[in-house]
Structures are given as C-alpha cells and as structure tokens.
Amino acid sequence: MYTGGLPKQKLVREFVEKCYIQSASAAENKDWKKSVAGYEWLTEQEMREEKKWPEQGSEKLRELEEVMESSGFFRENFDIHTGIGDAVDLSDHEDDDNKKSTAKGRDKGLPDIDGPDTLKEFLNKYKKSLLNRRSAFKEVVERLKTEGATDHTEDHKEAEEAMKWVNDLYKQICNKELDDASSQTKESYAGLAKQVRDALVRFNNCLSALKPPGAASQYIIPIRDLAAEILKKFPQKLLFGNCEGDSPQVGDTLKQFWRSFRAIRPGHPVFQDHADELHRVIPCRLHMDEGTSHRKHAVMQVSWGPILKDGAVSVNHCFYFTSILGDSYKEDHCGYAAGNSILDAISRHLAIHCKQAYYTGMELGSERFYLAWIGLEGDLPAQARVLHLVRHFTCAPNKCCPWCLADDRDTPYADFRPTARWKRTVGVQQPWTTPSPLLSIPGADTAEFALTDIFHLCHLGIVRTGVTSLICYLCYKGFFDQGGLNVPAKGSDCTLVVKFLLDYLGQPWLLDDVAASAFQWLAAIDDFLHLCYTTDRIFFTPEQSHTAHGHLCTFAEKYHDCASKCFARNLLFFNLTPKYHYMLHVRDSLELRPKQKLYMNPAATSTQMDEDYVGLRFQGFATGAIHAGELT
C-alpha cells in the first residue's frame, strides 16, 4: 500500500487499529473489511485511475493551483510550479503538539543570515512572508470596492507596483533554489534577503496609505435596550435578586443605598435629577480593561453592571457593551493626556447610551427604573487612556495621582503620615486638561469617577511588589535554595503567597528587623482583604471601617519601614510605587467622620470577577448549545 508521504509508524498504527484482525489469516487480512472504517487495499495504479488520487505529481499541483487562484492568492500569470510547497504547510507531522504559533507583526521575524535556521527554514520564512502580502492586498482592494472609495487611484498604483516587486522576488528566490540546491548556503541569499526586506517595507507603507481611513463598523449592545430586556426576562440581575419591580424590598434597598452614598459623594447629580425617584434608580458602574484574546492579542473590553449584585458570578453583574482589538486603535494613541481617537469615539457612544439610561430609563410593569453611574472601574492604563489623565501612574517623579497633587519631589507621594503635604491637595485640581467624552455622563466630571480598585492596587499592585521583594530578600539572606526562575501565576495567587509568607515568617528564629516589619504588614494586609471580602460587599459599618483603616495604617507604616531599611543597606527591595500612594487614598476613605453611618467597602469596586469576564473560561464538559449562553 502506497504511503502517500505519511510517516511509516503512523501508517502501521492506523492499519493495525482499523484494518488488521489478529485472528484472521494473511489472505483474509488482504480482503476488504466492511466493518473497519472503510479501508481497502489498492495498487498505486488503481488509486490513480479509479479513485482519482491527486496526492502526487502534476495533478496535485493543478488542484492546489486552482484553489489558490480561486482565493485570489496568485495572479493569472503566476507560476505555481516554482515553489508550491511554501504556499501552505505540507508537513508530514500532522499531530505535532509542540508546534507553536510564531505570529509576528509585518516583516518582523524574518531570520538573519547568521541565525540558527537551516537553509530550508530560512527560505520558507522569506517565501511565506512574500506570499502573505497578496492576501492583505486583496482584502484592502475588496474593502475599497465595498465602500465605493474613489480617491485612492495614485496610492493604488503604487501598491500594485510594490505587489509586482514582491511577486518578482518570490520567483527569483524559487528559481535560485531550483538551480543548484546542493551547493547553496544562506550567505548566497544575502542580496535577495535584503531586497525582500526593502520590498516588504515599501509594500507595507503603500498598503497603509491605501487603506481607507474614515469610519468603520463597531458593534455594540445598547445599554438601555439590554437593561430593558434584562428587566423583562431576568429582573433579578438588576434588582439584586428580586423578581418584582414593585416589591417594597427593592424600593427600600435603593433608598438606603442612596442615603448612604450621599454622605460619600454628596455632589452627585442624581440627588437633584432624581430627587423624588431614588427608590427607582439603580446604581451602576462602568468597566474598561485591556485584556487578552484567545491568541494573546490585546483587546479592550467595555462592560457595565449594577453595584448591588445578584451574586458574585460575573454573568450576574457584567453586561457587555463592546470590545475592540488593540491592533485597531494602538496606532491612534497620542498619549494618555491627548487621548485616542478610536477609543474616544467609543467613549462618545458609551456616554450617549449611559445618558439615555440615566434620563429616560426602562419600564418594568407600571414602574420606570433608571441607571445612575457612580464611576469607572478598570486597570490604571484604561482609566488614564479614556479619561485623558495628565496625572497618572507613569508620571512619577512628577505629579502622578489623579486625586491629588502628589509627586516624588516637593509633595512626596510615599508620605504615609497624617500630616502628609499631599493630603491638602486632594480635589484641588482636575486630573485632565482635554475633556474626555465620558465627562458628559452625569457624575463623571470629577476625579472621583475614577474608582479605586483594590484588585489592581493590591493583588496586581503594591502587595505583589511587596511579596516579590520579600521572597527576593529571603533569598538574599540565604533562606531559600536555588530553584526555578519561571513560576507562572495569576493575580489571585498573590493572596496565597501572602499566607505562605505569613506562615514562613511565623517561625521566630528566622526574623530580623526587615522580616519582622514584613511580617506585620503581611498580617495587616491579609486581615484587611479578609475583612473586605467576608463582610457586606457594599458598605462597612463604622466599626468595620475603623478596623480596616487600622489595618491599612499598619500596612503603610511597616511597608515603608521595610523600604527604608533596605534602602539604607543599598538593597533595592520594597519599591514605593504610585500604587502604594493610591492605597493611602483607600485608607483615608475609611477614616471615621462625624454622623456618617456607613462607609463604602473598597471591595464594592474591586474587579476580580470583571477580570474573569475578560479572561478565558475552561470547563470539563463539551460545550453545547444549551450551555453556550452560560459560558460567554
């Protein structure tokens, strides 16, 4: 039986599993087995004549040429015989689990002459890179036709000339490869390799000029329409577990929330716009985060949801608005303060939909509910990008806080004392000079709209920095043997590392002055996070707020003590980053005030589950239609 290019071991294994019957004779095993997966014995001639087998010779080339021609991959006069093996991956190893994607941007990734690639690998990469430009060119031309663009004539001609050069270089490489393969080296292709790089740079520039600017389609789910649908079919998701909009419990809970929130943000316009309707106003927050897609590419996700939640699972409180790949907006980024034209356009539409839900509302039976927005959650880059912040985490040692004028010069952001100078500058100056489109949302025109998030400030912030520094310090002191350098972990693992270090440092004979201070701030931050996530997730009582404030005071003092002692010994551990300063703002928000009965729990605007909404979901059962809605 002809192998057709498959590895012999794989062919034998398939034959034994699907054709061979152990108890049968050799003659019987040659007969057709109707019960074993449709295998039969044929000669090569029978395969060609009866089965029209195309796996070898000119028939295979003609078939593949037709496929490539129909997809627009080649011109009519393109000779596919000069190098068909590079248009597609014709590897014999079909089940190579170790094969990894090497997607690179444009002409990045082309190997150097003195690189580790073999001659065959070297040529394959260059030829594939040339071939891939044809499909990119075809996509742009099709979009120009679809959108009826008429003012790209000169750019189109230049792109066509660049495409001809690309095709010509492909032919040159293929012809040279076929001339005398036995005596060739990578050095003999140095001239052609340089021409290929130049051609790809020219082609990429021409293609960028040819791409139509203007508006592009961006799909969204309108907030008001989605909220109306949720209230109609799943009211418990917006009414914190209640299914009846006219239930007294709904009105009482909303009144109590806004009564408590007034003490925290008395200037929010909801207290004037809906003064008599607060029992029908649902507090909500926006969420923006640049996560990663299945292929590890950046993607900006925009969602919204209620502050009063039906449950911790993200599907109960994270409602999709839109998402956009990073490649679609990264070239329009002009710095955090200036903004991004693509993201600003999305923010403009987001603001319109937020205002519709705020002013017009949605009906549920005889009642009308409204959505009021108390802030924007998300990671610090997303907040800085969409709010056009001029004071943000990358500005240190200049002014680096959106809520005050702290810096690392005259107003030290690491000053944790009650008399710190930066405390007198809170709310003095807005953190933007160019207004963001989001500022038109009622309540979004103050720095308080940028919500603090203890997940990004602790698990992915100063606590992560602290536990990493502590482990490095213990290694420096000789407590740990040399081990692996790569330990994959997620932000949620930070809590586990904190508990491990608490247990490890709980052995008195290990402690020195730095480790003793570290033990204290570890215990303080662990107690603080435990309090946040085990009590009411919206409000603290005065007693709980006082306890949480004490934990953060201990954390700030002892962490600073570790940093000072290490710095005095010329050790670069326990960095005092801007996130340390942001945690001081969280601490001050929990300070007791006269006549205030409830305080906002920092976990109310924490984004662990929102991050889960951005990330991947793995399940142990096959996904079917019945589960699709639950897993997305």
N, C-alpha and C positions, 0 to 999 in steps of 0.2 A: 504494500500500500504506500502510495507516494506521500511524503511528509508535508509538502507544501510550505516548508520553512519553519514549522513549529519545532521546538526542542524535542529531542527524541524521548527524553524521560517523561515529559508531559503527555506525549502521544501514547506511549506504552501504558501509562497510568490510566488514561481515558479508555484505552482499549480493554484493559483488564476489568475496569469498573463497569463498562457499558456494553461490551461485546462478548468477552470471554466467559464461557461456562466451564467451571472446573471439572465437572463430572463428564463432560462431553469429550468425544474423540477429536483428534486433529481435523479430520474430514468434516465432522459436524460443525466445528467452530468456524469453518470457512463458509458455511451456508449463511443465508440471510436470516437474521434473528428479528422477527417482527415484534418481539416483546422487549427489546433492549434499545430504546432511544433512537431508533431509526438509522442504525449503522449498517453498511453493507460493504462488501469487497468489490472494488472496481480497478481495472488497469488504468494507466495514465491515458491511453487512447480512448477508453470508454468514458473517462472523466471529461475529456475534451469534446468528443463527438456527441455523446448522449446527454451529459449534464451541462454542457456548455461552460466548462470550468474556465474562469478568467484569471486565475491566480498566477499566471506566468506569461512572459513574453509580450508581444505587441497587443494582444487582446486586453491585458491588464492596463497597459498604457493608454489604449484608446478609451477604455471605460473611465479611467481616472481623469483623462483629459476632458471628456465630456462633462464630468461632474464639476471640475474646476472652471471650465468655460461657462457653464450654466450659472455658476455662482458669481461670475464677473471677476474671477481671480486673475485671469490672464487676458491679454489682448488676442485678437484673432491670429496674428502672425507670430505668436509666442510659441517657441519650440519646446514642448514639454519634455522631449526626449533628452534634453541637455542636463536634466537634474531632477527627475521626478521624485526621488527619494527624500527631498528636503521640503516638499510642499506639505506633506503630512508625516506624522510619526509612524513609521512602519517597523517598529521594534518587534522582535520575536517574543520579548518578555512582556506578556500582556498583564501579568499579575505582580508587577514589581511594587511591593508595598513601600519600599524605601525611596521611590521616586518622588521628589519634592518639586513643588512649583517654583519656578525661577522668574516670575513675572517682574519685569523691570520697566522703568519709565523710558520710553522712546529709545534712543540709541545707547542708553546705559546698559552695561552688562556685556558689551562686545568684548571678547577676550583680547589681551595683548599678545604680541608675537612671543614674548618671553614668558607667557603664562603657563600653567600646568596642563592645559588642554592638549589632547592629541591633535594631530593634523586633521583627522576626520571630524572631531568635535569642533575644532576651530572653524572649519569651512561650513559645517552645518549651521552654526550660530549666525555666521555672516549671511548665508543664503536665506535662512528663515527670516532674519531681520529685514532683508530686502523684500521678500515676498509679502510680509505682513503690511507693508506700506500700501500695497494695491487695495486691500480691503478697506483701509482707513480712507483712502482717496475716494473709493466708490461710495462709502457712507456719506461723505460730505457732499458729493455731487448729487446724490439722491435727495438729501435734505434741501439743497438749493432748488432743485426742481419742485419738491413738495411745497416749499414756502414761496415759490414764484420770485426768487431773488433775481434781479436783472442788472445790478451794478457791480458784478464781480468778474467782468469779462477779462480785464487785464490780469487779475490775480489767478483766474482760471487758466489762462495761457501759461503763466509762469509755473503753475503747479503741474500742468501737463508736460512741460519741458523737463521739470525735475523728475517726473514719473518715468519719462523716457530714459533719462540718465540712470535711474535706479534699475530699470529692466535691462539696459545695456550692460551694466556692471554685473548683473546676475549671470548673463550669458558669458561674459568674459571669465568669471570665476569657474563656471561649469566647463567651458572649453579648455581652460588651463588644467583643470582637474582631470580631464579625459586624455590630455596629450601624453604625458609620461608620468603616471602616478608613482612609479617605483622610485624615481629619483627626486621627488619633490620634498621640500621641507617648509616649515611655516615661514622661514625667512624669505623664501621665494615669493611669498604673497604679500610682502610688506607694502609694496607700492599700491597694489589693489586694495589692501585693507585701509590705507589712508584715503584712497578715493571713495571707498564705501562710507567711511565716517563723514567725509565732506559732503557727499551726496545726501546722506540722511539728515544732516544738519540743514542743508538747503531745502530739502523736501519738507521737513518739519516746519520750517519758517513759512514756506509757501502755503502749507496746509493750514497753519494757524491764521494766516491772512485771509484765506479763502473761506474759513468757517463763518457763517452768518452771525453777526452779533445779535442785537435785539432780544426780544422776549422769547422765552422757551416755556413749555408747559411744565407746571409744577403742581402735582396733585395734592389736595388737602381734603380733610374731612371737616366740614363747617362745624364750629363748636356749638352753636345754637341748635342746629339740626340734630347733631349727635346727642346733645343733652336732652332734647325733646324726645328722641327715640328711647333713650335710657329711662327717662321718667315714665314713659308709656309701657315699656316691656320689663325693665329691671329697675324699678324706682329705689330699691334698697341700696343700690350702688351710690346714688347721690344723696339719699336720705338716711345715711348711716344706719342701715339695717331695717328701716321702716318701709312698709309697702303702701301705706296710705298717706297721701299728701295732707289730708285734713286732720291727721292724728294730732291730738294735743301734745304728745311727746315731741313731735317734730318741731312745732312752734316753740315750745318751752326750751328745747335744747338750743335752737338757733338764737333765741333771745338771750340765753345765758352766755353763749359764746360771744356775741357782740357786746354784751355788757362787760365781760372780762377783757375783751380785746380793746375796748375804748380806753381802758387805763394804760394799755401798752402803746397804742397808736391813736391818740385822740384826734389827730388831724386827718384821718382817712375820710374821703368824701362820702363814703357810704352812710355816715351818720347824718348827713344832710340830704343826700339824694333819695335815700330810702328810710327816712326817719320813722315813718309810720308802718314800714313793711319789713322791719328787720327779722320778724318771725318767718319770713318767706325768702330771705336772702341766704344763699348757700356760700360759705367762704371757700374759695378755691385758690390754687397756686399753679403757676406755670413751671414747666421743667424743660431745660435745654441742656443737652450734653453731647459732646462729640465722642461717640463710642466707636466700635469697630464692627464691620460686617463679617459674614462667614469667611471671606477671603482676607480678613485682617486689614481691610481698607477703611479709612476714616469715613464716618457717616454722622452727620448732625441730625439728631432726633429731637423733635419738638412735641411735647405732650402736655396735658393738663389734668387736673383732678381735684377732688374735694379735700379739704383739710380734715373734716370729720369723716372717717373712713368706715366702710362696712367690714373690713378685715385687712390683715397685713399683706395678703397676696396681691401682687401688682395688678392683676386683671380686675380687681375690685376698685382701684382708685387711679389707674394710669390710663388715660384715654388719648388715643393717637390724634395728632393734628397733621403733621407732615414729617418727612425726612428727606435729606439730600446728601448725596455723596460728596466727600471732601474734594474730589477732583473737579467738581462743578463750581466750587466757589473759592478754592485756595488761591487762584491766580488774581482774584479781585480783592484780596486782603491788603489794606493800606495801613495797617497798624490798628491797635485797639482803639485809640482815640478817634481816628478818622472813620473807622467802621469798614464794612464790607458791603459793596453794592448789592450782591446777591442775597446775603443774609438780611440786609436792611429791607429789601423788597418783601422777603418772607415775614419779617417783623411787622412791616406795614399792614400786610393782610391779617396777620395774627391780631394786631391791635384792633382792626375793624371788627373782627369776629368777637373779640373779647368785649368790645363796647356794645355790640348787638345783644350779647347775653346779659350784659350789665343793665342796659337801659330798657330793652324790650322784653326779655325774659321768655319763659316757656310755660305753657299751660299744662296742668295736671288736674283733670276733673274741673272743679269750679275754682281751683286755686291757680295763681300765677307765681312761679318761682323765678328768682334772679340769681345770677352768679356774680359775686364780688371777688376781686383779685387782690390778695394781700401781699404777693411777692413772687419773685423769680428764683426758683431753685436751680441747682446745677453746679458743675465744676467751675473753678475760678476763670479759666480761659473763656468758657462760653459766656459767663456773665460779663466779663470785660469786653468781649467781642460785640455782643448785641446791645449793650448799654453804652458803648463808646467811652469807657472809663479812661481817664487820664491818670488816675492814681490806682495802681493795681499791683499784683504780687511781683511783677518783673521790674518794677521801678526802683527798688532798693539799690543804692542808699538814698535815693530821692524819695519824695512823698509816695508812699506805697500802700495806703489804706483808703478804700472808698468811703469809709465812715468818719474818718478824722484826718488830721494833717500830720500824722506821724511819719518820721523818716529815720534815717540812721546817722543823722548829723546833729542838728540843733534840738530836735524833738524825738529822742530815741524811742523806737517802737518796742524795744525789748524791756523798757522800764515797767516793771510789774507793780510798783509801789502805789499806794492810794493817792500819793501826791504827784503822780507822773504828769509831765507837762502836756502830753498828747490828750489827756482827758478834757482839758479846757478847750480843745478844738473840735470836739465831736459835733457834727452837724453845722459847722460854721460855713463851709463852702461845698458846693455841689461837686461831685467827682467827674463831671463831664463838661466839655466846652461846646461840643457839637451834639445837639439833642438827638437821641435815638428815637425811631418811630414808636418804640414801645412806651415812651413817656406820655403818649396821648391816652393810654389806658388810665381810667380813674384810680388814683392812688399810687401811680408808678412814677411820679415826678419828684420823688425824694430818694435819697441813698438807701433808706430802709427797705426799699423794694427789692434790693439785692439781699436775699436771705442768707444767713449763716447756715452752714451745713456741717454738722459735726462728723459726718462720714468722711468728707473730703478734708476737713481740718484735723481730724484725729487719725482714723484708720489709714487714710491716704495722705496724712499731713505730718504734724509735729510728733504724734505718738509713733508713727512709723519711723521717722527720723531718729527719735529717741531710742527705741528698742534696737534699731540697727547700730547706732553708736554704742549702746551698752554692750551688745554682743562683740563688737569690734574692740571695745575697751577690755572686756574679759579675755578675749584672745590675746590682746597686747600684754595682759598681766599673766598669761600662761595657763589660764584655767581650762581652755579647750584645746584638744589635739587638732592637728591639721585635717581638714575634711574637704568635701566637695565645695566648689566655688559657685555652682549653679543650683539654686534651690527655688524652683517655681512656686509662687504663692500669689494669693489674691488679697485684696484689701481686708476681707473678713478674717483672714488668718492673723492679722495684727493682734486681735484680742487673744488668740491662743498663745501667741508669742509672749504677750504681756503676762499671762497666767503662768507660763513656763518660767519666765524670769523671776516672777514673784516667788515661786517655789524654790528655784535655784538659789536666789539670794536670801532665802529664809534660813539658810544654814549660817549661823553666826560666825563661824570660823573663816568664812570667805570674805566678810565685809571689810572694806577700807573706807576712807571718808567719801570717795566718789560713789562707791557701790551703796553705801548707807543712804546717801541722798537719793540715789536712783531708786532704791527700794521704797522710799517714801513717796516719790512722785508716781511710781508704778502703782502702788496701792491706792493713791488718791484718784488717779485717772480711771483705774479699774472700778472703784466704787462709784465714781461719777457716771460712767457709762452704764453700769448695772442699774443705778437709780433711774436714769433716763429711759431705759428700755423695759423696766419692770413695773413702773407706775403708770398712771394715766398718760397717754402719749400726746395729749394736747396741753394740759395745764398742770403746773405744780401748785401745791398748797404753799403758804408761807413757810411752814416747817421744812418741806421738801426743798423749796428754793434756797432756804438758808443753808441746808446741808450740802446741796450741790455747789453753792457759792463757796463754801468752805473747802470742799474737795478741789475746786479749781484754783483757789488761793494757794493751797499746799502744792499743787502741781506746778504752778507758775514759779513759786519761790524755789522749790527744790530742783526743778529742771534748770533754772537759771544758775543755781549753786553748782550743779554738775558742770555746766558750760564754763563757768568762771574758773573752777579748779583745774579743769583740763586745759583751758587756755593759759593759765599761769604756768603749766608744765609743758607748754609748747605742743599740746596734743589737740588735734582738730576733731574733737568729738562733741556731740550735743550742740549742733548748729542752732543758732537762734534765727529762725527763718521768719518771713512775714506771717506764716500760718500760726506761729507762736503768738504773735500780736493779735491776730484775729480771734484766737481763743480767749484773749483778755477781754475782748468785746463780749464774747459769750458769757464770761464770768460776770462782767458788770451788768449784763441784762438780768441777772438773777439776784442782784443786790436788793435787799428789802427796802420798800418805800412805804411811807405812812398811808394808811387806809386802802392800800392795794390788796385785794383778797386772793387773786390768782396771778400766776406768772407763767409765761409761755415756756413749755418744756422744749429744750433745744432739739429733742428727737422729733418734734412735730414737723420740722422742715428738713429732716435728715433724708438722704436719698438712697439708702441701701436697696429698697425694693424698686425704686425708679431705675437704679442701675441694672437691676435684674431684668427690667423691661427692655433695656437697650441690648443686653447681652444675649448669650445663647442659652437654649433650654435643651437638656438631654433627658431622654426618657427611656425606660426599659421595655416599652411595648411599641409595636408597629403603629405608626401614625395613620389613622384612617379618617374618613370624612366626619365621623361622629366626634372625634377629638380635636379636629383642626382648629375650631374656634377657641378651645380652651388653651391651646399651646401657642397662640400667636398674640 
